[in-house]
Amino acid sequence: MKFGPIPLEQAEGALLAHSTKLPGRVLKKGHIISADDIELLIAAGHSSVIAAILDSNDVPEDAAAERISAAVAGAHTHIGIAFTGRCNLIADAHGLLQFDTARLDELNLIDETITAATLPAYEVVLPGQLIATIKIIPFAALEETVARAETLARSDGPMISIAPFGTKRLGLIMTRLPGMKESILDKTLETAAARIEAYGSRITEDVRCDHQQVDVERALARLDGKCDIILLFGASAVVDRNDVLPAAVVSAGGSVDHFGMPVDPGNLLFTGSLGGHPLVGMPGCARSPKLNGFDWILWRLLADIPVTSRDIMLMGAGGLLKEISERGQLRQSQNTGENFTGTKEPKISAIVLAAGSSKRMGKDNKLLADINGTPLIYRTVAALQASNVTSVTVVTGHEANDVTAALTDLAGLSFVHNPNHNDGLSTSLKAGLAAIPETSDGFIICLGDMPLVTLDMLNELIRAFDPLEGRSICVPVYGRKRGNPILWGKALRGAMLGLTGDTGARALLEEHADQVHEVMMANDGVLFDVDTPEQLQRLKDRVP
């Protein structure tokens, strides 16, 4: 790969190294320089650009990232679409992230051009969560380097996978000392049940007995054949392998495989088995819902990952949890996603502006026009609903009942009526923004009269969206023309609410030009809307 200053007469087809602002547009980093771009650069006073020209043995950054990601991806994961040299691995199941640490290190040591980053091993993840990313540092990597990475990744099975949580029956034995309030055991059971149900399993048997070895033996016998996992919670902390609870396990015919763990809180825990099923002696800190060493053992067992003595002894790195114990409270709601702080694919809402009166169309409402048997607005909204957006909100105004009726067959839509639609486009924008979910990371604003915009085009915009990398505004482009719909990051919501009259959001593109990313489209569907009877006829001629 050749990199450096390149005279403009030699720059066609080169990859631009740095974003360059020109009158009316910005050429982003990585943009493939065209003949038209060269004319604009010359007109702006440039004579050269810093760019890269790939050699025949170079693999472009996106292709390299996608190949390596495909090689490392294992069970219950999928890869995203590579963009700017980055390809993400996404979880397909609620479970634990597993990967081969040694091979991951070896992959990162192959060459500086290839990097792979993951969440921590055995992290709890949700479907749709980002778990790893492959990033190619320069604009290309050598074919030999990419091939080495692929071979390594596949050398001993897939490198990165998810172990999904199963549905388990758990038995809980709790012991009591003289004078202990029953409410303490009630609270212990409540906390344990909530902790376990968050991962799709439940406590099916609970037994309470005196804190005596013989009584614990009897309790263990009562659970025989009824549970997949057995938990023991003592009224007094276990301080030795020969203490009451571990001694009862051994005398009942089970085994104690490990006592103690290098995780705090959670040190005084023991593991073993009885009747072929795993067994855990819970530490006293497990009375609290906060994260502790017991969680690290429980997650693996619920995901059918065996826990050996060696596994426990190697948990010391990162095992000091006291200062981050509030994480445990957040994890309690992972089954619903509430308060979850992990990185996920962006939640993008769609706002369809369908309130206008179509004055240039005469008496007919263009949105209700029959396009070979289907209302125009239906085609626009159906593409949005089939895309990767998480919600679709339709803003109605003129002939609202008829527009709503035209969309009856599309389930899951939200409607908001704008009684002030005659006061300008900005009123519909504000109505739509007020109606979308607060959890949205961004929103696509789509005109109702753009039925040639396909779900693939919409998904291209969503894939390109990444505010952390300066892509808060994703604009579709065909040829040299910008079109619609546009995807906006949630940070732009305030500025958009400040618009007035018939001013659309386009005025914000120049103001926030550094956040604009142009997404090239395969056809002119993003440029085609219907404002006149002649345009409507052209649309009918194009649609099969």
N, C-alpha and C positions, 0 to 999 in steps of 0.2 A: 504494500500500500504506500502510495506517495502522499505525503502530507506537507502542507505549507502554503505559502503565497502562490497563487496560480493566476497568470494573466487572464483577463476575461475572455479573450479570443480562444483560450484553451479550456475554459471552465465548463462547457456544456456537458452535462451528465455527472459532474463532480458533486460530492456531498458537502454542503456548506458547514463549516466548523462552528460558526457563531451566528446567533440571530442578528439580522441586519434590518434596521428600520428604513423603509422607503416611503415616499409620499403615498399615503392611502393604504399601505399594507406593510406587513412585517414578514420577512423570510426567516423561518425558524431554523434553529440548529438541526442539521441532518436533512434539510430540504435538498432535493435533487435539482440542481440548477438547470433551467431550461433556456432555450434561445430567447424567449420572451423576458425571462428574468434578466438575462444579460443586457438586453436593451434598456430595461428599467435601471439597472445598476450603472450603465454608462450614462444615462440621462441624469442620474443623481450624482455624477462626478466620480464614480469609482473606476479604477483601471485594473484592479485585481481583487481577489478574495482569498481568504484562508480557507482551504478546502482539502478534501481527501479524494484521491482517485484510486479505485481498487484494482488489484492485479488479478490474474486468472486463478491464482491459488488462494485468494481471499474468500471467506464466507461472510456475506453481509451480516451486520450485527443482529438483525431480527431473526434471520434464518439460523444463525449459530445458536442464539438463545433458545429458539423453539426446539431445535434438534436435541440439545443437552437436556432441556426440561422434559421432553418426551422420554428420554433415556432414564432419568431419575424417578419419574412418576410411577408410584406403585398403587396398591389396592386402595380403593375409596378416595382417589384423588383425580383431578383433571387439570390440564394446563390451560391457561388463558391464551389470548392472541398476543404474540410478541409485538412490542411497540418500543421504539427508541432503544433497542438493544436489551430490553427487559422482558422476561417471560415469567409469569407467576404460576405457582402451584396452589390450587384451591382444594379445600377439603370437601368431600361429598357425604360425610357422615359425622355424627356426634360421637366423638371418641378421643383416643390419645394419639398424638403424633409420635411416630417411630421413625428413626433413621439410623443408618450405620455411620457413627461418628468418625471412625477411622477412615472410611472411604470418602466422607465429606471433606475431611482435612486433606486427603490425598488429591481430591478434585481441585481444591483451591490452590494446591501446590504445583499443579501442572504448569500453569503459566499465568502471568499477571493479567492477561487479557480476559480471563474467565473468573467470575466470582459466583459463589453460591451461598446464600444466607437463609437460615431457617429460624423458626421459633424454637424455644428450648425443647429438648427431647422430653417426651411424655407430658407435654402440655395438653390440657383439655381444649379441644377445638369444636366448633360448630360447623354444620354444612354451610358452604359459601365463604368460609373464613380463609383469608390468606395465610398459608403455612410456610411458604418458601418462595424465594425469587432467584432467578438466574439472570445475572447482568453481565453483558459483554462491555468492557470498558471503552475500547476504541470503536471506530465505525465498522471494524471487521476483525475476524480472527482467522488464523491460518487453518486451512482444511485439515492438515495433520494434527493440529492442536485440538480441534473440535472432535475429530475421530478418536483421539486418545481419551477425551473426556467421555464420549459415548461408550467406549469399550469398558472403561473403568466403572461407569454407572451401572452397566448391565452384567458385570463380572460375577456377581454372587446374588442374583435376584435384584428386584427394584430397590433403589437406595432409600426412598422416602415413601411412607405409607401411613394410613390411618387404621388403627385397631378400633373398630366400633364398639360402643358399649352394648352388651347383651342385656337380656331381661333375666334377672337372677332372683331367686328366693333366698332371703337372708334370715337367719335365726339369731336373736340377741338374748344372751344370758346376762342378767344384772344381779349382783350380790348386794346384800344389805348387812349392816352392823346393828347391834341393839340400839334403839333410840333414833335410828335414822328415819327421817320423814319420808313417807311414800311419795310426796310431791317431788322430791329430788329425783327419784327413779322415773316418775312421769315426765319430768322435763328432759331427762337423759334420753328417754325413748322418743320424745317429740323431736329433739335435735337430730338424733341418729336417723329417724325416718325421713326428715326433710333433706338431710345430706344425701341419703341413698336414692330417694325418689327423684332428685334433680338429675339423675343419670339413667332413669328408666327402669330401675329395679325397686323392690320394696321389702320391708320386713314382714314376713308371713308368720313368724313364730316369735313370741317373747316370753321368757321364763324368768321369774324372780325367786331368789333363794337366799339362805343365810350364807355368810362369807366363811364357809367351812368346806374343806376338800371333798368330803363325802357328799355334801349337798350339791356341789358343782358337778360331781360325777353323775349324780342322778339327773341333773338338768341336761347334761350332755346326752345322756341316754334317751331322754324325751325327744330330742331333736333328730335322733338317728333316722336317716332316710327322708327327712322332710325339708332339708335345706341344701342349697348349693354352696353357701358360705356361712361360716359360724363366727359370730362376734362375741367376745366376753368383756364385760365391763365390771371391774371389781370395785367394791366399796372402799378398798384401800389399795394404794399403789403397789404394783409388783416390783420388788426390789432384788429378786434373785430367781434363778431358774427353778429352785426348789420351793418357791413361794406357793401360796394356795392355788392360784389359777393354773399356772403351768404344771404343777404337780398333779392336779386333777385331770388335766388333759392326758398326761402320760399314763396315769393309773386307769383311765378310761379306754386305753388302747391306742391313743393317738401319739403324736410326736411334737416336740418343740424344736423347730429347726433353727430359730435365731431369736436372741434376746437382746434388746437395745438397738438404737439406731442413731447415726450422727446427724439428726435433724432436731432442731429446737425451735418451738415446742414439739414434743413427741418422742423424747428419748426413751421413756420407759414403756416400750411396746414390744410384744413378742409375736412371732408367727409360727405356724405349724400346720398340722393336718389331722383329720380324724375321719375315718371311713372313706378315704379317698377325696375328701373335700378340704379346701383351704380353711384355715382358722386364724383369727387375729385376736390377740389380747390388746384391747384398746388402752391408750394412755389417758390419764385423767384430763388432759387438755381437750380431749374430744367431747367433753360435755359442752364446750363452746362451739358455735358454728364457724369460728375463725379458722383459717388455714393452719394445718399442723401436719406432722409426719404421717398420721393415720390416713389423711387424704391421699397422700402419694401412694400408699399401699392399696387402699380401697380402689382407686381409679384403675390400677393395673388389673386387679382381680375382676372388676366389673367388665373389663375389656378382654378377658381371657388371656392375659399376659402373666405367665408364671413369675413369682417373685422369689429369687434365691437369696441365700445368705450373702453371697457376694454382691448382688444387686443392692441390698440394703446398706452394706458397708461402703459402697461407692456413692452414696447419696449426700456425702458431706459437702461437696462443692455446691454452693447455693442453698445449703440446708439450714442456714440461720434465718428463720422466718419471723422472728419476734417483731422486727421493725416494719414488716409488710403484712402483718396479720389481717389488716382490713381487706386484703385481696380475697380472703375466704368468704367474706360476706357477699362480695360481688359474685363469686362463683356459684352461690346458692341458687341464682336465678338463671343459670345458663340454659336450662331447658326452655325458657321463654325468651331469652335474649335480653331481658330487661337489665339495665345497668351494666351490660357486658362491655368491656373495654378493649377487647381484642380487635385486630385489624380485619376488616371484611371488605368484600367487594362493595363499591359505592351503591347507595340506595338513590336511584334517580326517579323522580316523579315526572309525569308529563302533564302539561296544561294545554288544552285545545281551545283556541279562541274561535268560538262559534256564535258570537252575539251580533255580528254586523248585519246591516239591512240590505246589502248588495245593491246599492243605488244604481251603479253603472249597468246592472243586469236588467233594469226595468222593474216590472212588477213581480217577477219570479225570484224566489230565494235560491241562489245558486247552490247552497249546501244541500238542498233537497232535490236537486236536478237528478234525473234518472240517467245513470251511466251504465248502459247495457244491463239493466235490470237491478241495479244497486244504487241507493242514494250516494251522492258524492261524499257527504260527511261520513257515511258508514265506512267507505274505503279508507279514508284518512285515519279514523279512530281504530279500525281493525288492525292496521299495521302497527300502531303504537301498542295496542293491547298484546299483540303477538311478540313484541320485542322484549328486551330485558329490563324495561322500566318496571318499577315496583308499584306504581299506581297511575291511574289516568283520571284526570279531572276535566270535565267539559264545561266551559263557561258559556251559558246561553243568554240570549237577550231577545232579539227580533224573532218572532214566531217560535218561542221557546218550547211550547208543547209539541209542535210538529218536529222540531229538531230532536227532542228527547225521544219521541215515538220512533223516529227513524233509527235509533240506536238500541231499541228494546232488546234485540237478540244478542247484544254483547253484554255478558254478565260482568259484574265487578266494577262497573264504572261509577264515578262520583260526579254529581252535577251541582253546579252553583249558578244561580241566576243573577245577572247584572241588570238591575232596573235602570241604571244610568248609562246604558250602552251608547246612547246617542251623544253622550258627552265626550266620546273619543276612545281610542284604543287603550289608553292608559288605565281607564276605569275597569276594563276587562282583565288587564294584566294584574291589577291589584286584587280583584275578586278571586282570580285563580291562585295567586300567591297566598292569600289568606286561607285557602281551602286545602292546600296540600299538607301532608303529614310533617310535623315538626322534625321528625327523624330523617328527613330527606337530606342527602349530601349535595344534591343539585337538582335542577329541573330543566326539562326540555320544553320550550315554548313553540308550539306548532300551530300554524294557521289551519283552519278547518278546510280550506279549499286547496289542499296539496295532496291529492290522492296518489300521486306518482312516487311519493316518498315511501320506500320499502322498509321492511323490518331489518334487512341487512344494513341499509344506510343508517338507521337509528342505532343499531348495535355498534357500528363503526364509531359513531360519536361517543357512545358510552365507553367503549374500550379506550378511546383516546383521552378521556377525562382523567386528570391527575393534578389537582391543585398544588401538591407538594413539588411537582416538577414544572410549575409554571403553566399548566394547562387548565385553568379555571373556566375558560370560555372556549368551547369547541364549535367551530363554524364550518359547515359543509361548503366545499368549493367544487365547481365543475368548470374546466377551462381556467380562466382567470377571474371568474365571477363568483362572488360569495352568495350563498342562498340561505334557505331555511329548511328545517328548524334549527335553532341554535340551542346548545346545552350550556347552562349557566351554573356556576358553583353557588352554594348557599350564601357565601360571603357577599355576593352581588345583590342579594335580595333587598337590602336597605336602599341601595342606590336606585333600584327599579321601582320601589314604592314611592320614590320622590318624583317620578315622571308625571306629567300633567297633560291634559288635552288629548290630541290625536297622535301624540309622539310615541313611537314604539321604542323598544329597547336598543335599537341600532345605534342611537346616539351614545350609548355607553361603550361601544366597541373601540372608538378612538381614544376615549378617556382611559380605558384599561387595555391598551394595545399590547402591553407587556404580558398580559395573561391570555391573549388570544392565540389559539392554535387552529390552523386550517387543516381540515380533513378532506383529502381528495376523494371524490366520488366517481363511480363508474359511468354515470349518465346524468342527464340534466333534470332528473326528477326533483332535485332540490331547488331548481330555478323556476319550476312551472307551477303557477297558481292561476286561478280563474277569476278574472275581473270583468270580462265582456262576453257577450253571446258568441263572438267569434272564437275566443279562447275556449269556451265551453265546447264548441263544435270540434275544435282541434283535439281536445281531450277525448271526446267520444271516438274520434278517428284512431286514436292511439291505443285505447284500452280494448282488449279482446272481449 
